[in-house]
């Protein structure tokens, strides 16, 4: 149980960092890989009802999709 709580906290902190200006993607990731990562992160967030983080992910995903 403690490990699950740790993973959820890590997920929340990581996604929350995406909304800041200091967060960056790995240089080697192309747009399809970023979108895939965000889709999987969104799925995980929905599974655990982390709707605030899901909103952040959708915003980041929308920004990336408009760059294509």
N, C-alpha and C positions, 0 to 999 in steps of 0.2 A: 504494500500500500504506500509506503514512504517513497519508493522508487517512482510509482505512478504520479504522485504529487510533485516530485522533483521534475519529472519530464513535462508535466503540464505547466509548471512554473517557468521552466526553460523555454518552452514553446511561447508562452505569453510574452516573456521578456524579449525573445528574439523577434517576434512579429511586431511588438511595440517599437522596437528599434528601427523597423522599416519605415516608420512614419517620420523619422528624424532625418536631418540633412547629412549626418555623418555615416549613414549606412551605405555600403557599397556592395555590388555583386562581384563574385570572383571574375577576374579578367577573361578567363577561358570559357565562360558561359555565353552561349549565343541566345537569341531570343526564344527559340523553341524550348531550350532547356530551362530557361527562366519561367516560361509559362507552365511547363510541366511541374516544376517545383512548386509554383504557386497553386496550381490545381490540387496537388497532393496535400499541401499545407491547408488549403481551404477545406478539403474533405475531412481532414483530421479535426480542424476547428469546429466544423458542423457536427461531427460525431460527438464531441464533448460540449456542444452548445456554447462555444466561446465566440459569441456574436460580435463583440467589439473587435476582436482580432480578425474575424472574417471580413469585417468592413475595411480594415486596413489592407488586408490582402487584396480585396477587390479593387481598392483604389490604386494600389501598386500595379496590379495586373492591367488595369485600364490605361495607366500611363505607358506601360510597355507596349501594349497593343497599338496605341496611337503612334509609337515610334516606328512601327513596321512600314 
